Amino acid sequence: MPHRSGTLTFPDPIDPAQAQQDLALLQRTARGDRAAFAGLYDRFSRPLFATALRILGDAREAEDVVHDVFITLWQRSVEFSEDRGTPFSWAVTMTRNRAIDRVRQRRRRAEILAEAPPNDLGYDEGGGGSADSGGTLDTQERAGAVRRALATLPHDQQKAVELAFFSGLTQQEIAENLRQPLGTVKARIRRGLLKLRDVLIGKPAP
Amino acid sequence: MSVREEAEELACLDVLGLLDPTERAAWEMPPDSAEAIRTLRRELNESACQLAWLAPASEPPARLRARVLAAVSPARETAL
């Protein structure tokens, strides 16, 4: 169901019906239902692969990360608790954590080898992979909805939040990358993510 | 910064994986605010995870689907 934020109307990127379908598939997966697991793959693989590719900038590594995440979903689906979030956020969190671990390992190896650090420190606007023509209609709609939500944030908050999500940088490295004091960057991330929450979940700020 | 803002900031940094172990260990909420912080953290995490849709659209290779499904096939599962 669409909701209003200020004077704008957004489709619901966090669609309760979609989340319920995801949950049903995960619960069937936990009972060993391979068709349900394939259904989860078909629903999640695009955003998970795109996220891993954006973070890693390497399609082969992104493929390995997404493979491992789906195997973990299969093996640990029985442990999933709705109290901690939706199946989608569980899968995204695993993907992001694993991709960032690889980025940080890569950087540690580079430091050990005394190589120059990468200029963009892993923040790659282009994604570096095999971008397609824009994805399915559902992918485009959800991406558009999230993009519109992000656009309600001031530009400095957008940049801080996106950099924090996709770069694998530490707080201090984000501050250095943005050439801002650490406290300013933390405040931008806080304000930006809270605003994003208000828009995406339709929660009015108290 | 107020106590509330500080808690919000720590929750935001936590869901983005930006807290170092020391900060994470030091982040202890008063018991009466624990449930509110858990709810806040969950909402922030759900919101942050939607950013995954912003990554440039990329089609995973077809071999990945085959590889994932083969790994959970009855014949292979015992090897996992």
Interface residues (C-beta under 8 A of the other chain):
Chain A: P13 I14 R34 F37 A38 Y41 D42 S45 R46 P47 L48 F49 A50 T51 L53 R54 A59 A62 E63 V66 H67 F70 I71 W74 Q75 D83 R84 G85 T86 F88 S89 V92 T93 T95 R96 N97 I100 G126 G127 G129 S130 A131 D132 S133 G134 G135 T139 Q140 R142 A143 A145 V146 R147 A149 L150 V161 E162 A164 F165 F166 T170 Q171 I174 K186 A187 I189 R190 L193 L194 L196 R197 L200 I201 K203
Chain B: E5 E8 E9 C12 L13 V15 L16 G17 L18 D20 R42 E43 L44 N45 E46 S47 A48 C49 Q50 L51 A52 W53 L54 A55 P56 A57 S58 E59 P60 P61 L64 R65 R67 V68 L69 A71 V72 S73 L80
